[in-house]
Amino acid sequence: MKTSSPPSAPDRLVASDLLQILAAETMMAVPELAATEIGQLVSWSIAFPPGHFPRLMAPGAECQWLAPEGSLYGSGDAMRLEGDIEREFQELGGRWRFLGHGRGRPICFFTYPPPNSMDRPILWVPKVAIGQSVEGLSVTLSLQRGLDPIATAMNEWMALLSSMLTPAVEPDGGGEVLSLTAFPEAALWEDWVRTTSQAIADRRFDKVVLARRFDVALSKPPAVPTLVNRLAEANPRCVTFALPHHQGKVVASTPEILASKRGRQVIAHALAGTAKRHDGEAESRTAADQLLASAKERLEHDVVVTTIAAQLRTVCDAIQLPPGPTIMALRFVQHLLTPIRGDLRAGVGLLELVKHLYPTPAVLGFPREAAALWLESIGDQRDGLYTGVAGWIDSVGDGVAAVVLRSALIRDCRAVLWAGAGIMAESLPQAEFAETELKVATMLEVLRSL
């Protein structure tokens, strides 16, 4: 396809310039877009080198994904798959047509529900996707070719782009918190922890992760783009995102990467073991040292490391384990973190990795089946994607899958938050209760500040 090249001079462009450039470029792409077969998925991409745009944000996007390595935004559904998304994504690759130039790669977003959910995995290709990193900015426009004229799709693309780049009218943010109700309350939680600890001491399983739900009523619907941006500022080492879910939005700022794949290289985070992060640096350092020295916390962490490493060995030619965990410091908590690297065998994709690794002992327990049965027996029910998986994957199979932690399901004036704690034989109910309170503190702080 013959197109004009994107600007190469270091001029700093603004959103209105981007719309004008894309409108002109898509006009030149009409003949090839029109030649696409009916029913075929086609994506057209354009990439801009670093320096052309200041940090571009898309506050009107339906999907936001902010990570240390860059940001992604998407709106609209060009194609949507449900169920066996690994197989369907592989089949999709054979009938996906790519046009354009530069580094821009079409992407999909995907979600996997938590283990006890009746929901199905979902993967969708956004009609408009914007990506920005140190490598520059890319825009991808996608559609499943129908009988409508190409001009109809072009108009929709431009309308979506305009809405994505335009801040929504969100007066007064999210208003005040009217009520906060938690389940289970302290007494039932104490019973859960004691009975679970005893079951572990009786060798019924090695670890179980219990969860608490926090229902928040707000005076006004929260401004989700603002919520996402403030969460990302509060925890810059986390992946922070907002994705559509059940007529609402799942918003999360999660510290745990289930798998990050680039070529044949994969990184998986083993994250377990928690301590408070204090206002004073000296106090936080002392708490971190105690966390590293804690036999209980190290055992909980080692269960996760051992399990993830064993699962990676089934799909990798080699893995690399550091000598011990490091500290991941967040706004109110700090965790034991062990990044595990692997060299994938040829043909192993990101979605296959998700099926191998998920759920980890850090979100469910170990062994998986025994932990899941225990949670069901005591009535630990989760929704809103909490402890599920969310991520993105590009057209060559690279991407990121993150565990949905420190999350909230936002619907109108209500937010449902979740927090969990890994239970071992030595767990103390009050300490685990305090851990769940710390884990929701950042989300509550930001909700109250909107």
Helices and strands as residue ranges (DSSP letters): H 15-34, E 41-48, E 63-67, E 70-75, E 79-82, H 85-93, E 96-100, E 107-112, E 122-125, E 128-133, E 136-144, H 150-165, E 177-183, H 186-201, E 207-218, H 224-234, E 239-245, E 248-254, E 257-262, E 265-276, H 281-293, H 295-313, E 316-320, E 326-329, E 333-344, H 350-357, E 365-366, H 368-378, E 389-394, E 399-403, E 407-411, E 414-423, H 429-449
